[in-house]
């Protein structure tokens, strides 16, 4: 029984598993970046930043 367990364990290629894990982690990271980028409207962010700068300027002029 013990010999069978040892034989099964030795059939796992640790290097192959590490490569697969690394590739999976890389793909997951890239998909998360793409998802975030697709949810961000750069033009809207620029507009909001411009409005914020204008308000900041008005506040400084009033003081």
LINRA-V83872 format. One record per residue. N is the residue number from 1. RES is the residue in one letter. SS is DSSP state (helix for helix, strand for strand, loop for the rest). PSI is psi in whole degrees, 0 to 359 (999 if undefined). Layout:
((N/RES/SS/PSI) (N/RES/SS/PSI))
//
This chain:
((1/X/loop/315) (2/X/helix/323) (3/X/helix/323) (4/X/helix/319) (5/X/helix/318) (6/X/helix/318) (7/X/helix/319) (8/X/helix/319) (9/X/helix/323) (10/X/helix/348) (11/X/loop/350) (12/X/loop/125) (13/X/loop/101) (14/X/helix/321) (15/X/helix/320) (16/X/helix/318) (17/X/helix/317) (18/X/helix/319) (19/X/helix/317) (20/X/helix/319) (21/X/helix/318) (22/X/helix/317) (23/X/helix/320) (24/X/helix/316) (25/X/helix/320) (26/X/helix/316) (27/X/helix/321) (28/X/helix/318) (29/X/helix/316) (30/X/helix/320) (31/X/helix/326) (32/X/helix/321) (33/X/helix/318) (34/X/helix/317) (35/X/helix/315) (36/X/helix/316) (37/X/helix/322) (38/X/helix/338) (39/X/helix/351) (40/X/loop/123) (41/X/loop/101) (42/X/helix/322) (43/X/helix/319) (44/X/helix/320) (45/X/helix/317) (46/X/helix/319) (47/X/helix/315) (48/X/helix/321) (49/X/helix/320) (50/X/helix/317) (51/X/helix/318) (52/X/helix/317) (53/X/helix/321) (54/X/helix/317) (55/X/helix/321) (56/X/helix/316) (57/X/helix/317) (58/X/helix/318) (59/X/helix/321) (60/X/helix/324) (61/X/helix/326) (62/X/helix/334) (63/X/loop/999))
//
